[in-house]
């Protein structure tokens, strides 16, 4: 699972550089997210703009990361493709997460 992390203006933007978050990648995704966000700012934006497919295991992994953060960190999502957005809408997870059209407003901010 290829994830990149960059901190801009006290926000950790984690970009998923894969086209799928599925059962085969879910555990590795959770582990890498925990590692990349362990000492990060309290606001994390997960950029899913390159992800074309999320299955129930992938969705569960994203939710598990949010639960792991508890009240200590905020997890927002950004750049959902149409198919991925549909998964979040059908499962009503779009009501649980703050979803941004793009991570661009976060990545364009001055480094902090």
C-alpha positions in Angstrom: 0.0 0.0 0.0 1.6 3.2 -1.1 0.7 6.2 1.0 2.4 9.6 1.1 2.1 12.1 3.9 2.8 15.8 3.9 2.1 18.4 6.5 0.7 21.8 5.5 -0.5 24.5 7.9 -0.9 22.0 10.7 -2.9 19.5 8.6 -1.5 16.1 7.7 -2.5 15.2 4.1 -2.2 11.5 3.5 -2.5 10.5 -0.2 -3.4 7.0 -1.2 -1.3 6.2 -4.3 -3.2 3.0 -5.2 -6.3 2.4 -7.2 -7.9 0.1 -4.7 -8.5 -0.3 -1.0 -9.9 -3.8 -0.7 -9.6 -6.9 1.4 -6.1 -7.6 0.2 -4.8 -4.1 1.2 -7.0 -3.3 4.2 -4.7 -4.4 7.0 -1.6 -2.8 5.4 -3.7 0.4 4.9 -4.6 0.6 8.6 -1.1 -0.1 9.7 0.5 2.5 7.4 -2.2 5.1 8.3 -1.4 4.6 12.0 2.3 4.9 11.4 2.0 8.1 9.2 -0.4 9.8 11.6 1.0 8.7 15.0 2.9 12.0 15.6 1.0 14.2 13.2 -1.2 17.2 13.7 -4.7 16.6 15.0 -6.3 17.2 11.6 -5.7 14.5 9.0 -7.1 14.6 5.4 -7.1 11.4 3.5 -6.8 12.1 -0.2 -8.6 9.3 -2.1 -8.4 11.0 -5.6 -6.4 8.1 -7.1 -8.6 5.4 -5.6 -11.2 4.0 -8.0 -12.5 1.1 -5.9 -13.2 0.6 -2.2 -14.9 -2.7 -1.0 -16.4 -3.4 2.4 -13.0 -4.3 3.9 -11.5 -1.0 2.6 -14.4 1.0 4.0 -14.0 -0.9 7.3 -10.3 0.0 7.3 -11.0 3.7 6.8 -13.7 3.6 9.5 -11.2 1.8 11.8 -8.7 4.5 11.4 -11.3 7.1 12.3 -12.2 5.1 15.4 -8.5 4.7 16.3 -8.2 8.5 16.3 -11.1 8.8 18.7 -11.4 12.4 19.8 -7.7 13.1 19.6 -7.6 13.6 15.8 -10.1 14.6 13.0 -10.1 12.5 9.9 -11.6 14.1 6.7 -11.8 12.6 3.3 -11.0 14.4 0.0 -11.1 13.7 -3.7 -13.6 10.8 -3.8 -14.1 9.4 -7.3 -17.7 8.8 -8.3 -17.6 5.0 -7.5 -15.9 5.6 -4.1 -18.4 8.4 -3.3 -21.2 6.0 -4.1 -20.0 3.5 -1.6 -19.8 6.2 1.1 -23.3 7.4 0.2 -24.9 3.9 0.1 -23.5 3.1 3.5 -24.3 6.5 4.9 -20.7 7.0 5.8 -20.9 10.3 4.0 -22.8 11.5 7.1 -20.0 10.3 9.4 -17.0 11.8 7.6 -16.4 15.4 6.4 -15.8 15.0 2.7 -14.0 17.7 0.6 -14.1 17.8 -3.2 -10.3 17.9 -3.3 -7.3 18.0 -1.1 -6.0 21.0 -3.2 -7.1 23.6 -0.6 -5.0 21.9 2.0 -1.9 21.1 -0.2 -1.8 24.7 -1.5 -1.5 26.2 1.9 1.9 27.3 3.1 4.0 24.7 4.9 3.4 24.9 8.6 
